[in-house]
Amino acid sequence: MQVLSFKVTDEQADFVRNLARRKNRTVSEYLRALALPRKRNERPTVVIKRHPVSGFPYNAGHYPRIPTQEELDEALKDYL
């Protein structure tokens, strides 16, 4: 496997390491996911979480997606 490198400040390195740790990935896995395009047949990551302020569910996965009608109905049922 090839190795690529680039220079960052100490603060930037800490920032990237923290982001990778939050995603439970190594720094290499995290940066690869950001830098390289997905394969055509690869499905986007879907991680449903609730927004801390609104309480609405949202996709916290890496790639955005369009919510289904059922998800929208569920999110809005108390407000309609």
PDB file of N, CA, C and O in Angstrom, chain B, residues numbered from 101:
ATOM      1  N   MET B 101       0.843  -1.173   0.000  1.00  0.00           N
ATOM      2  CA  MET B 101       0.000   0.000   0.000  1.00  0.00           C
ATOM      3  C   MET B 101       0.892   1.241   0.000  1.00  0.00           C
ATOM      4  O   MET B 101       1.905   1.282   0.698  1.00  0.00           O
ATOM      5  N   GLN B 102       0.521   2.226  -0.766  1.00  0.00           N
ATOM      6  CA  GLN B 102       1.276   3.477  -0.855  1.00  0.00           C
ATOM      7  C   GLN B 102       1.008   4.356   0.364  1.00  0.00           C
ATOM      8  O   GLN B 102      -0.041   4.249   0.999  1.00  0.00           O
ATOM      9  N   VAL B 103       1.951   5.214   0.680  1.00  0.00           N
ATOM     10  CA  VAL B 103       1.802   6.159   1.786  1.00  0.00           C
ATOM     11  C   VAL B 103       1.861   7.569   1.218  1.00  0.00           C
ATOM     12  O   VAL B 103       2.777   7.911   0.471  1.00  0.00           O
ATOM     13  N   LEU B 104       0.867   8.388   1.584  1.00  0.00           N
ATOM     14  CA  LEU B 104       0.841   9.801   1.234  1.00  0.00           C
ATOM     15  C   LEU B 104       0.969  10.586   2.527  1.00  0.00           C
ATOM     16  O   LEU B 104       0.492  10.147   3.573  1.00  0.00           O
ATOM     17  N   SER B 105       1.604  11.732   2.459  1.00  0.00           N
ATOM     18  CA  SER B 105       1.715  12.540   3.669  1.00  0.00           C
ATOM     19  C   SER B 105       1.570  14.015   3.320  1.00  0.00           C
ATOM     20  O   SER B 105       1.794  14.420   2.180  1.00  0.00           O
ATOM     21  N   PHE B 106       1.198  14.797   4.298  1.00  0.00           N
ATOM     22  CA  PHE B 106       1.134  16.243   4.142  1.00  0.00           C
ATOM     23  C   PHE B 106       1.367  16.865   5.507  1.00  0.00           C
ATOM     24  O   PHE B 106       1.218  16.198   6.532  1.00  0.00           O
ATOM     25  N   LYS B 107       1.726  18.117   5.525  1.00  0.00           N
ATOM     26  CA  LYS B 107       2.092  18.793   6.763  1.00  0.00           C
ATOM     27  C   LYS B 107       0.910  19.574   7.328  1.00  0.00           C
ATOM     28  O   LYS B 107       0.159  20.221   6.597  1.00  0.00           O
ATOM     29  N   VAL B 108       0.767  19.496   8.644  1.00  0.00           N
ATOM     30  CA  VAL B 108      -0.250  20.250   9.363  1.00  0.00           C
ATOM     31  C   VAL B 108       0.367  20.758  10.666  1.00  0.00           C
ATOM     32  O   VAL B 108       1.409  20.272  11.108  1.00  0.00           O
ATOM     33  N   THR B 109      -0.283  21.724  11.258  1.00  0.00           N
ATOM     34  CA  THR B 109       0.189  22.228  12.553  1.00  0.00           C
ATOM     35  C   THR B 109      -0.175  21.209  13.636  1.00  0.00           C
ATOM     36  O   THR B 109      -0.944  20.280  13.392  1.00  0.00           O
ATOM     37  N   ASP B 110       0.380  21.391  14.817  1.00  0.00           N
ATOM     38  CA  ASP B 110       0.044  20.506  15.941  1.00  0.00           C
ATOM     39  C   ASP B 110      -1.444  20.569  16.254  1.00  0.00           C
ATOM     40  O   ASP B 110      -2.070  19.546  16.533  1.00  0.00           O
ATOM     41  N   GLU B 111      -2.004  21.766  16.207  1.00  0.00           N
ATOM     42  CA  GLU B 111      -3.426  21.939  16.499  1.00  0.00           C
ATOM     43  C   GLU B 111      -4.284  21.228  15.447  1.00  0.00           C
ATOM     44  O   GLU B 111      -5.282  20.594  15.789  1.00  0.00           O
ATOM     45  N   GLN B 112      -3.903  21.330  14.185  1.00  0.00           N
ATOM     46  CA  GLN B 112      -4.648  20.660  13.127  1.00  0.00           C
ATOM     47  C   GLN B 112      -4.562  19.141  13.271  1.00  0.00           C
ATOM     48  O   GLN B 112      -5.548  18.436  13.057  1.00  0.00           O
ATOM     49  N   ALA B 113      -3.394  18.647  13.629  1.00  0.00           N
ATOM     50  CA  ALA B 113      -3.224  17.201  13.822  1.00  0.00           C
ATOM     51  C   ALA B 113      -4.114  16.712  14.959  1.00  0.00           C
ATOM     52  O   ALA B 113      -4.760  15.671  14.838  1.00  0.00           O
ATOM     53  N   ASP B 114      -4.152  17.448  16.049  1.00  0.00           N
ATOM     54  CA  ASP B 114      -5.016  17.077  17.171  1.00  0.00           C
ATOM     55  C   ASP B 114      -6.483  17.097  16.760  1.00  0.00           C
ATOM     56  O   ASP B 114      -7.257  16.221  17.146  1.00  0.00           O
ATOM     57  N   PHE B 115      -6.856  18.094  15.982  1.00  0.00           N
ATOM     58  CA  PHE B 115      -8.233  18.225  15.514  1.00  0.00           C
ATOM     59  C   PHE B 115      -8.636  17.010  14.677  1.00  0.00           C
ATOM     60  O   PHE B 115      -9.702  16.433  14.892  1.00  0.00           O
ATOM     61  N   VAL B 116      -7.785  16.622  13.725  1.00  0.00           N
ATOM     62  CA  VAL B 116      -8.085  15.468  12.866  1.00  0.00           C
ATOM     63  C   VAL B 116      -8.128  14.186  13.692  1.00  0.00           C
ATOM     64  O   VAL B 116      -9.011  13.353  13.487  1.00  0.00           O
ATOM     65  N   ARG B 117      -7.207  14.019  14.602  1.00  0.00           N
ATOM     66  CA  ARG B 117      -7.209  12.825  15.456  1.00  0.00           C
ATOM     67  C   ARG B 117      -8.492  12.732  16.275  1.00  0.00           C
ATOM     68  O   ARG B 117      -9.064  11.651  16.418  1.00  0.00           O
ATOM     69  N   ASN B 118      -8.939  13.855  16.808  1.00  0.00           N
ATOM     70  CA  ASN B 118     -10.183  13.864  17.585  1.00  0.00           C
ATOM     71  C   ASN B 118     -11.389  13.514  16.716  1.00  0.00           C
ATOM     72  O   ASN B 118     -12.267  12.767  17.146  1.00  0.00           O
ATOM     73  N   LEU B 119     -11.436  14.048  15.499  1.00  0.00           N
ATOM     74  CA  LEU B 119     -12.538  13.719  14.593  1.00  0.00           C
ATOM     75  C   LEU B 119     -12.545  12.234  14.272  1.00  0.00           C
ATOM     76  O   LEU B 119     -13.602  11.604  14.279  1.00  0.00           O
ATOM     77  N   ALA B 120     -11.389  11.676  13.992  1.00  0.00           N
ATOM     78  CA  ALA B 120     -11.290  10.245  13.686  1.00  0.00           C
ATOM     79  C   ALA B 120     -11.716   9.419  14.896  1.00  0.00           C
ATOM     80  O   ALA B 120     -12.441   8.435  14.748  1.00  0.00           O
ATOM     81  N   ARG B 121     -11.285   9.798  16.062  1.00  0.00           N
ATOM     82  CA  ARG B 121     -11.635   9.070  17.287  1.00  0.00           C
ATOM     83  C   ARG B 121     -13.144   9.077  17.511  1.00  0.00           C
ATOM     84  O   ARG B 121     -13.719   8.064  17.909  1.00  0.00           O
ATOM     85  N   ARG B 122     -13.787  10.220  17.254  1.00  0.00           N
ATOM     86  CA  ARG B 122     -15.249  10.313  17.416  1.00  0.00           C
ATOM     87  C   ARG B 122     -15.986   9.373  16.481  1.00  0.00           C
ATOM     88  O   ARG B 122     -17.068   8.884  16.808  1.00  0.00           O
ATOM     89  N   LYS B 123     -15.399   9.119  15.315  1.00  0.00           N
ATOM     90  CA  LYS B 123     -16.011   8.214  14.338  1.00  0.00           C
ATOM     91  C   LYS B 123     -15.559   6.772  14.533  1.00  0.00           C
ATOM     92  O   LYS B 123     -15.916   5.896  13.745  1.00  0.00           O
ATOM     93  N   ASN B 124     -14.778   6.522  15.579  1.00  0.00           N
ATOM     94  CA  ASN B 124     -14.229   5.189  15.845  1.00  0.00           C
ATOM     95  C   ASN B 124     -13.437   4.654  14.660  1.00  0.00           C
ATOM     96  O   ASN B 124     -13.567   3.490  14.281  1.00  0.00           O
ATOM     97  N   ARG B 125     -12.621   5.521  14.085  1.00  0.00           N
ATOM     98  CA  ARG B 125     -11.782   5.149  12.941  1.00  0.00           C
ATOM     99  C   ARG B 125     -10.350   5.560  13.222  1.00  0.00           C
ATOM    100  O   ARG B 125     -10.077   6.406  14.074  1.00  0.00           O
ATOM    101  N   THR B 126      -9.441   4.939  12.481  1.00  0.00           N
ATOM    102  CA  THR B 126      -8.068   5.414  12.530  1.00  0.00           C
ATOM    103  C   THR B 126      -8.005   6.704  11.723  1.00  0.00           C
ATOM    104  O   THR B 126      -8.917   7.010  10.955  1.00  0.00           O
ATOM    105  N   VAL B 127      -6.935   7.451  11.900  1.00  0.00           N
ATOM    106  CA  VAL B 127      -6.774   8.680  11.117  1.00  0.00           C
ATOM    107  C   VAL B 127      -6.759   8.342   9.629  1.00  0.00           C
ATOM    108  O   VAL B 127      -7.367   9.054   8.830  1.00  0.00           O
ATOM    109  N   SER B 128      -6.082   7.277   9.252  1.00  0.00           N
ATOM    110  CA  SER B 128      -6.026   6.877   7.840  1.00  0.00           C
ATOM    111  C   SER B 128      -7.411   6.548   7.300  1.00  0.00           C
ATOM    112  O   SER B 128      -7.770   6.992   6.209  1.00  0.00           O
ATOM    113  N   GLU B 129      -8.196   5.773   8.050  1.00  0.00           N
ATOM    114  CA  GLU B 129      -9.547   5.421   7.599  1.00  0.00           C
ATOM    115  C   GLU B 129     -10.405   6.678   7.456  1.00  0.00           C
ATOM    116  O   GLU B 129     -11.142   6.832   6.482  1.00  0.00           O
ATOM    117  N   TYR B 130     -10.300   7.559   8.428  1.00  0.00           N
ATOM    118  CA  TYR B 130     -11.097   8.782   8.412  1.00  0.00           C
ATOM    119  C   TYR B 130     -10.756   9.657   7.201  1.00  0.00           C
ATOM    120  O   TYR B 130     -11.653  10.118   6.495  1.00  0.00           O
ATOM    121  N   LEU B 131      -9.467   9.884   6.965  1.00  0.00           N
ATOM    122  CA  LEU B 131      -9.054  10.736   5.842  1.00  0.00           C
ATOM    123  C   LEU B 131      -9.361  10.088   4.498  1.00  0.00           C
ATOM    124  O   LEU B 131      -9.731  10.781   3.550  1.00  0.00           O
ATOM    125  N   ARG B 132      -9.213   8.770   4.401  1.00  0.00           N
ATOM    126  CA  ARG B 132      -9.576   8.085   3.149  1.00  0.00           C
ATOM    127  C   ARG B 132     -11.053   8.280   2.842  1.00  0.00           C
ATOM    128  O   ARG B 132     -11.422   8.548   1.699  1.00  0.00           O
ATOM    129  N   ALA B 133     -11.904   8.148   3.862  1.00  0.00           N
ATOM    130  CA  ALA B 133     -13.344   8.306   3.653  1.00  0.00           C
ATOM    131  C   ALA B 133     -13.682   9.717   3.176  1.00  0.00           C
ATOM    132  O   ALA B 133     -14.603   9.898   2.379  1.00  0.00           O
ATOM    133  N   LEU B 134     -12.950  10.707   3.653  1.00  0.00           N
ATOM    134  CA  LEU B 134     -13.199  12.083   3.225  1.00  0.00           C
ATOM    135  C   LEU B 134     -12.644  12.379   1.839  1.00  0.00           C
ATOM    136  O   LEU B 134     -13.263  13.099   1.056  1.00  0.00           O
ATOM    137  N   ALA B 135     -11.485  11.825   1.542  1.00  0.00           N
ATOM    138  CA  ALA B 135     -10.763  12.224   0.333  1.00  0.00           C
ATOM    139  C   ALA B 135     -11.130  11.430  -0.913  1.00  0.00           C
ATOM    140  O   ALA B 135     -11.065  11.961  -2.022  1.00  0.00           O
ATOM    141  N   LEU B 136     -11.510  10.183  -0.753  1.00  0.00           N
ATOM    142  CA  LEU B 136     -11.723   9.332  -1.924  1.00  0.00           C
ATOM    143  C   LEU B 136     -13.203   9.170  -2.227  1.00  0.00           C
ATOM    144  O   LEU B 136     -14.022   9.074  -1.313  1.00  0.00           O
ATOM    145  N   PRO B 137     -13.550   9.138  -3.515  1.00  0.00           N
ATOM    146  CA  PRO B 137     -14.953   8.957  -3.887  1.00  0.00           C
ATOM    147  C   PRO B 137     -15.422   7.543  -3.556  1.00  0.00           C
ATOM    148  O   PRO B 137     -14.639   6.593  -3.545  1.00  0.00           O
ATOM    149  N   ARG B 138     -16.716   7.433  -3.287  1.00  0.00           N
ATOM    150  CA  ARG B 138     -17.296   6.120  -3.034  1.00  0.00           C
ATOM    151  C   ARG B 138     -17.395   5.344  -4.341  1.00  0.00           C
ATOM    152  O   ARG B 138     -17.417   5.930  -5.423  1.00  0.00           O
ATOM    153  N   LYS B 139     -17.454   4.034  -4.229  1.00  0.00           N
ATOM    154  CA  LYS B 139     -17.704   3.196  -5.400  1.00  0.00           C
ATOM    155  C   LYS B 139     -19.164   3.365  -5.789  1.00  0.00           C
ATOM    156  O   LYS B 139     -20.005   3.657  -4.939  1.00  0.00           O
ATOM    157  N   ARG B 140     -19.464   3.185  -7.053  1.00  0.00           N
ATOM    158  CA  ARG B 140     -20.828   3.409  -7.538  1.00  0.00           C
ATOM    159  C   ARG B 140     -21.866   2.548  -6.817  1.00  0.00           C
ATOM    160  O   ARG B 140     -22.968   3.017  -6.533  1.00  0.00           O
ATOM    161  N   ASN B 141     -21.527   1.307  -6.522  1.00  0.00           N
ATOM    162  CA  ASN B 141     -22.504   0.410  -5.909  1.00  0.00           C
ATOM    163  C   ASN B 141     -22.491   0.468  -4.385  1.00  0.00           C
ATOM    164  O   ASN B 141     -23.264  -0.235  -3.736  1.00  0.00           O
ATOM    165  N   GLU B 142     -21.627   1.294  -3.808  1.00  0.00           N
ATOM    166  CA  GLU B 142     -21.552   1.413  -2.358  1.00  0.00           C
ATOM    167  C   GLU B 142     -22.687   2.293  -1.853  1.00  0.00           C
ATOM    168  O   GLU B 142     -22.914   3.389  -2.364  1.00  0.00           O
ATOM    169  N   ARG B 143     -23.387   1.805  -0.857  1.00  0.00           N
ATOM    170  CA  ARG B 143     -24.509   2.558  -0.314  1.00  0.00           C
ATOM    171  C   ARG B 143     -24.015   3.584   0.690  1.00  0.00           C
ATOM    172  O   ARG B 143     -23.034   3.331   1.390  1.00  0.00           O
ATOM    173  N   PRO B 144     -24.668   4.733   0.780  1.00  0.00           N
ATOM    174  CA  PRO B 144     -24.260   5.737   1.763  1.00  0.00           C
ATOM    175  C   PRO B 144     -24.506   5.233   3.186  1.00  0.00           C
ATOM    176  O   PRO B 144     -25.377   4.395   3.417  1.00  0.00           O
ATOM    177  N   THR B 145     -23.744   5.743   4.109  1.00  0.00           N
ATOM    178  CA  THR B 145     -23.895   5.394   5.504  1.00  0.00           C
ATOM    179  C   THR B 145     -25.121   6.093   6.072  1.00  0.00           C
ATOM    180  O   THR B 145     -25.286   7.302   5.905  1.00  0.00           O
ATOM    181  N   VAL B 146     -25.970   5.342   6.733  1.00  0.00           N
ATOM    182  CA  VAL B 146     -27.149   5.922   7.367  1.00  0.00           C
ATOM    183  C   VAL B 146     -27.040   5.670   8.862  1.00  0.00           C
ATOM    184  O   VAL B 146     -27.032   4.526   9.316  1.00  0.00           O
ATOM    185  N   VAL B 147     -26.958   6.749   9.613  1.00  0.00           N
ATOM    186  CA  VAL B 147     -26.907   6.681  11.068  1.00  0.00           C
ATOM    187  C   VAL B 147     -27.975   7.636  11.574  1.00  0.00           C
ATOM    188  O   VAL B 147     -27.791   8.853  11.544  1.00  0.00           O
ATOM    189  N   ILE B 148     -29.089   7.085  12.037  1.00  0.00           N
ATOM    190  CA  ILE B 148     -30.187   7.924  12.494  1.00  0.00           C
ATOM    191  C   ILE B 148     -29.933   8.337  13.950  1.00  0.00           C
ATOM    192  O   ILE B 148     -29.776   7.496  14.835  1.00  0.00           O
ATOM    193  N   LYS B 149     -29.899   9.642  14.167  1.00  0.00           N
ATOM    194  CA  LYS B 149     -29.751  10.209  15.513  1.00  0.00           C
ATOM    195  C   LYS B 149     -30.835  11.252  15.696  1.00  0.00           C
ATOM    196  O   LYS B 149     -31.461  11.686  14.729  1.00  0.00           O
ATOM    197  N   ARG B 150     -31.051  11.648  16.929  1.00  0.00           N
ATOM    198  CA  ARG B 150     -32.024  12.705  17.222  1.00  0.00           C
ATOM    199  C   ARG B 150     -31.276  14.000  17.506  1.00  0.00           C
ATOM    200  O   ARG B 150     -30.297  14.022  18.252  1.00  0.00           O
ATOM    201  N   HIS B 151     -31.756  15.073  16.898  1.00  0.00           N
ATOM    202  CA  HIS B 151     -31.139  16.380  17.100  1.00  0.00           C
ATOM    203  C   HIS B 151     -31.317  16.777  18.563  1.00  0.00           C
ATOM    204  O   HIS B 151     -32.415  16.644  19.103  1.00  0.00           O
ATOM    205  N   PRO B 152     -30.250  17.267  19.220  1.00  0.00           N
ATOM    206  CA  PRO B 152     -30.339  17.558  20.648  1.00  0.00           C
ATOM    207  C   PRO B 152     -31.302  18.689  21.010  1.00  0.00           C
ATOM    208  O   PRO B 152     -31.789  18.736  22.139  1.00  0.00           O
ATOM    209  N   VAL B 153     -31.582  19.588  20.090  1.00  0.00           N
ATOM    210  CA  VAL B 153     -32.469  20.714  20.390  1.00  0.00           C
ATOM    211  C   VAL B 153     -33.887  20.430  19.906  1.00  0.00           C
ATOM    212  O   VAL B 153     -34.836  20.523  20.684  1.00  0.00           O
ATOM    213  N   SER B 154     -34.041  20.083  18.624  1.00  0.00           N
ATOM    214  CA  SER B 154     -35.382  19.897  18.063  1.00  0.00           C
ATOM    215  C   SER B 154     -35.963  18.523  18.362  1.00  0.00           C
ATOM    216  O   SER B 154     -37.182  18.357  18.397  1.00  0.00           O
ATOM    217  N   GLY B 155     -35.094  17.535  18.579  1.00  0.00           N
ATOM    218  CA  GLY B 155     -35.578  16.174  18.790  1.00  0.00           C
ATOM    219  C   GLY B 155     -35.911  15.442  17.510  1.00  0.00           C
ATOM    220  O   GLY B 155     -36.293  14.272  17.549  1.00  0.00           O
ATOM    221  N   PHE B 156     -35.773  16.116  16.363  1.00  0.00           N
ATOM    222  CA  PHE B 156     -36.061  15.471  15.092  1.00  0.00           C
ATOM    223  C   PHE B 156     -34.975  14.463  14.740  1.00  0.00           C
ATOM    224  O   PHE B 156     -33.796  14.703  14.999  1.00  0.00           O
ATOM    225  N   PRO B 157     -35.365  13.334  14.149  1.00  0.00           N
ATOM    226  CA  PRO B 157     -34.343  12.399  13.677  1.00  0.00           C
ATOM    227  C   PRO B 157     -33.647  12.966  12.444  1.00  0.00           C
ATOM    228  O   PRO B 157     -34.258  13.666  11.637  1.00  0.00           O
ATOM    229  N   TYR B 158     -32.373  12.656  12.314  1.00  0.00           N
ATOM    230  CA  TYR B 158     -31.626  13.088  11.137  1.00  0.00           C
ATOM    231  C   TYR B 158     -30.561  12.057  10.822  1.00  0.00           C
ATOM    232  O   TYR B 158     -30.199  11.237  11.666  1.00  0.00           O
ATOM    233  N   ASN B 159     -30.060  12.108   9.586  1.00  0.00           N
ATOM    234  CA  ASN B 159     -29.017  11.192   9.167  1.00  0.00           C
ATOM    235  C   ASN B 159     -27.672  11.775   9.566  1.00  0.00           C
ATOM    236  O   ASN B 159     -27.232  12.779   9.007  1.00  0.00           O
ATOM    237  N   ALA B 160     -27.020  11.142  10.536  1.00  0.00           N
ATOM    238  CA  ALA B 160     -25.711  11.588  10.996  1.00  0.00           C
ATOM    239  C   ALA B 160     -24.602  10.835  10.268  1.00  0.00           C
ATOM    240  O   ALA B 160     -23.433  10.945  10.638  1.00  0.00           O
ATOM    241  N   GLY B 161     -24.958  10.073   9.238  1.00  0.00           N
ATOM    242  CA  GLY B 161     -23.959   9.356   8.451  1.00  0.00           C
ATOM    243  C   GLY B 161     -23.114  10.318   7.641  1.00  0.00           C
ATOM    244  O   GLY B 161     -23.423  11.505   7.537  1.00  0.00           O
ATOM    245  N   HIS B 162     -22.052   9.792   7.072  1.00  0.00           N
ATOM    246  CA  HIS B 162     -21.098  10.631   6.362  1.00  0.00           C
ATOM    247  C   HIS B 162     -21.694  11.272   5.108  1.00  0.00           C
ATOM    248  O   HIS B 162     -21.426  12.440   4.825  1.00  0.00           O
ATOM    249  N   TYR B 163     -22.502  10.515   4.351  1.00  0.00           N
ATOM    250  CA  TYR B 163     -23.035  11.042   3.102  1.00  0.00           C
ATOM    251  C   TYR B 163     -24.502  11.393   3.277  1.00  0.00           C
ATOM    252  O   TYR B 163     -25.276  10.587   3.793  1.00  0.00           O
ATOM    253  N   PRO B 164     -24.893  12.593   2.852  1.00  0.00           N
ATOM    254  CA  PRO B 164     -26.292  12.981   3.008  1.00  0.00           C
ATOM    255  C   PRO B 164     -27.206  12.143   2.122  1.00  0.00           C
ATOM    256  O   PRO B 164     -26.779  11.612   1.097  1.00  0.00           O
ATOM    257  N   ARG B 165     -28.442  12.033   2.524  1.00  0.00           N
ATOM    258  CA  ARG B 165     -29.429  11.311   1.727  1.00  0.00           C
ATOM    259  C   ARG B 165     -30.768  11.997   1.879  1.00  0.00           C
ATOM    260  O   ARG B 165     -30.949  12.822   2.774  1.00  0.00           O
ATOM    261  N   ILE B 166     -31.694  11.667   1.024  1.00  0.00           N
ATOM    262  CA  ILE B 166     -33.032  12.225   1.077  1.00  0.00           C
ATOM    263  C   ILE B 166     -33.855  11.357   2.024  1.00  0.00           C
ATOM    264  O   ILE B 166     -33.889  10.138   1.857  1.00  0.00           O
ATOM    265  N   PRO B 167     -34.521  11.957   3.018  1.00  0.00           N
ATOM    266  CA  PRO B 167     -35.325  11.153   3.943  1.00  0.00           C
ATOM    267  C   PRO B 167     -36.539  10.566   3.245  1.00  0.00           C
ATOM    268  O   PRO B 167     -37.045  11.134   2.277  1.00  0.00           O
ATOM    269  N   THR B 168     -37.005   9.427   3.740  1.00  0.00           N
ATOM    270  CA  THR B 168     -38.204   8.807   3.184  1.00  0.00           C
ATOM    271  C   THR B 168     -39.434   9.543   3.699  1.00  0.00           C
ATOM    272  O   THR B 168     -39.359  10.293   4.672  1.00  0.00           O
ATOM    273  N   GLN B 169     -40.557   9.322   3.041  1.00  0.00           N
ATOM    274  CA  GLN B 169     -41.811   9.946   3.482  1.00  0.00           C
ATOM    275  C   GLN B 169     -42.182   9.461   4.877  1.00  0.00           C
ATOM    276  O   GLN B 169     -42.688  10.236   5.689  1.00  0.00           O
ATOM    277  N   GLU B 170     -41.933   8.179   5.162  1.00  0.00           N
ATOM    278  CA  GLU B 170     -42.229   7.650   6.497  1.00  0.00           C
ATOM    279  C   GLU B 170     -41.412   8.373   7.575  1.00  0.00           C
ATOM    280  O   GLU B 170     -41.930   8.680   8.648  1.00  0.00           O
ATOM    281  N   GLU B 171     -40.137   8.642   7.285  1.00  0.00           N
ATOM    282  CA  GLU B 171     -39.297   9.356   8.249  1.00  0.00           C
ATOM    283  C   GLU B 171     -39.804  10.777   8.471  1.00  0.00           C
ATOM    284  O   GLU B 171     -39.823  11.266   9.601  1.00  0.00           O
ATOM    285  N   LEU B 172     -40.214  11.436   7.394  1.00  0.00           N
ATOM    286  CA  LEU B 172     -40.760  12.790   7.525  1.00  0.00           C
ATOM    287  C   LEU B 172     -42.058  12.778   8.328  1.00  0.00           C
ATOM    288  O   LEU B 172     -42.258  13.617   9.206  1.00  0.00           O
ATOM    289  N   ASP B 173     -42.945  11.816   8.021  1.00  0.00           N
ATOM    290  CA  ASP B 173     -44.210  11.708   8.751  1.00  0.00           C
ATOM    291  C   ASP B 173     -43.960  11.457  10.233  1.00  0.00           C
ATOM    292  O   ASP B 173     -44.609  12.063  11.086  1.00  0.00           O
ATOM    293  N   GLU B 174     -43.020  10.562  10.544  1.00  0.00           N
ATOM    294  CA  GLU B 174     -42.695  10.254  11.935  1.00  0.00           C
ATOM    295  C   GLU B 174     -42.139  11.488  12.660  1.00  0.00           C
ATOM    296  O   GLU B 174     -42.492  11.756  13.808  1.00  0.00           O
ATOM    297  N   ALA B 175     -41.281  12.220  11.984  1.00  0.00           N
ATOM    298  CA  ALA B 175     -40.663  13.401  12.589  1.00  0.00           C
ATOM    299  C   ALA B 175     -41.701  14.499  12.853  1.00  0.00           C
ATOM    300  O   ALA B 175     -41.578  15.251  13.820  1.00  0.00           O
ATOM    301  N   LEU B 176     -42.702  14.588  12.011  1.00  0.00           N
ATOM    302  CA  LEU B 176     -43.671  15.687  12.105  1.00  0.00           C
ATOM    303  C   LEU B 176     -44.997  15.305  12.751  1.00  0.00           C
ATOM    304  O   LEU B 176     -45.884  16.150  12.879  1.00  0.00           O
ATOM    305  N   LYS B 177     -45.146  14.051  13.158  1.00  0.00           N
ATOM    306  CA  LYS B 177     -46.456  13.581  13.632  1.00  0.00           C
ATOM    307  C   LYS B 177     -46.986  14.376  14.831  1.00  0.00           C
ATOM    308  O   LYS B 177     -48.195  14.572  14.947  1.00  0.00           O
ATOM    309  N   ASP B 178     -46.108  14.833  15.714  1.00  0.00           N
ATOM    310  CA  ASP B 178     -46.558  15.585  16.881  1.00  0.00           C
ATOM    311  C   ASP B 178     -46.879  17.032  16.559  1.00  0.00           C
ATOM    312  O   ASP B 178     -47.455  17.735  17.389  1.00  0.00           O
ATOM    313  N   TYR B 179     -46.519  17.486  15.373  1.00  0.00           N
ATOM    314  CA  TYR B 179     -46.689  18.891  15.008  1.00  0.00           C
ATOM    315  C   TYR B 179     -47.798  19.109  13.984  1.00  0.00           C
ATOM    316  O   TYR B 179     -48.150  20.253  13.696  1.00  0.00           O
ATOM    317  N   LEU B 180     -48.346  18.052  13.439  1.00  0.00           N
ATOM    318  CA  LEU B 180     -49.391  18.193  12.409  1.00  0.00           C
ATOM    319  C   LEU B 180     -50.766  17.897  12.971  1.00  0.00           C
ATOM    320  O   LEU B 180     -51.757  17.968  12.245  1.00  0.00           O
TER     321      LEU B 180
END
